[in-house]
Amino acid sequence: MVDGVRRGHDPTRTRPSWEGDTLSPTRPDGAPRRSTLWSRARFALLGGLVLVATSACSSSDLPRLGWPTSAAAETQRSLWLWQTLWIVAFIVGGITLMLILWTVVFHRRSRMGEVPVQTRYNLPIEIFYTFVPLVIIMVVFAFTARDENAITQLAKTTPNTVEVVGFQWSWTFNYVDDGTYDIGTPDQAPTLWLPVNEKTRFLLKSPDVIHSFWVPKFLFKMDVFPGRTNQFDLTPDKIGDYKGKCAELCGVDHSRMLFNVKVVSHDVYAAHIAQLKASGRTGIVENGRVDNNADGKQGRVDINRGQGVTTGSGQ
């Protein structure tokens, strides 16, 4: 206070009659003043309801929280982990929001008449802020590792084995148990045939660079390394046609490394295998390119050395 005038106060400044250190319960026009906080809260609630109503989610989709439906039995358990993470996020977000609103409402200057007391160097609070996030991360990591190990666990035996060869820039699918194969080119995507409700062992190989075998509907993907065989088991449990692609940038035609997946009944699968044998697609193709040798037999070409190697009889 200097000469009866508050510091920073301009006595020449005119102020509306309703403006002062304390808010009047009415506006200049006599209408009651509405709480700004309550108005914003109602607006946010209305926006959330509109968002949910316009998202075209059915009552069965809402509990999934945006998680797609898997077409493989092993990856069904991923839904539980997804929902758990959302629950944790809702709890942490709700507590954080309540703390923010508590500070905004009960520690504002207009209510306390001065700047609130600043809390600093509070060791218990700092330990709490450090300990709680670490616990959350450790719990989430533990459940993630548990589910990942369960999904990638290999069975002792499987009724079907498919060797997947990713090469620049397409795919070869060797049906190992039946001695046949499907092969594609960047211009013609190959089709992987799988029997429904039968566990299949996938062996992933590459003769050139790193690729990644990914069928989005199976909610699973795994890298394909040169000089190393990765493997996993999946049991397709829904008949249908799905899309697959390479999920690792592997060269100029990476975007053309597409393939189709057909999950069919056992009888349809057996008929397709018989058709492959009848067309002469027998043997194992390990490097992605198949040419006809001089004797008419189909062979594979080692794309690293350019040498043709016979894999089976011709038509």
Buried (B, 14 or more C-beta within 10 A) or exposed (E): EEEEEEEEEEEEEEEEEEEEEEEEEEEEEEEEEEEEEEEEEEEEEEEEEEEEEEEEBEEEBEEBBEBEEBBBBBBBBBBEBBBBBBEEEEEEEEEEEEEEEEEEEEEEEEEEEEEEEEEEEEEEEEEEEEEEEEEBEEEBEEEBEEBEEEBBEEEEEBEBBBBBBBBBBBBBBBBBBBBBBBBBEBEEBBBBBBBBEBBBBBBBBBBBBBBBBBBBBBBBBBBBBBEEEBBBBBBBBBBEEBEBBBBBEBBEEBEBBBBBBBBBEEEBBEEBBEEBBEEBBBBBBBBBBBEEEEEEBBBBBBBEEEEBBEBBEEE
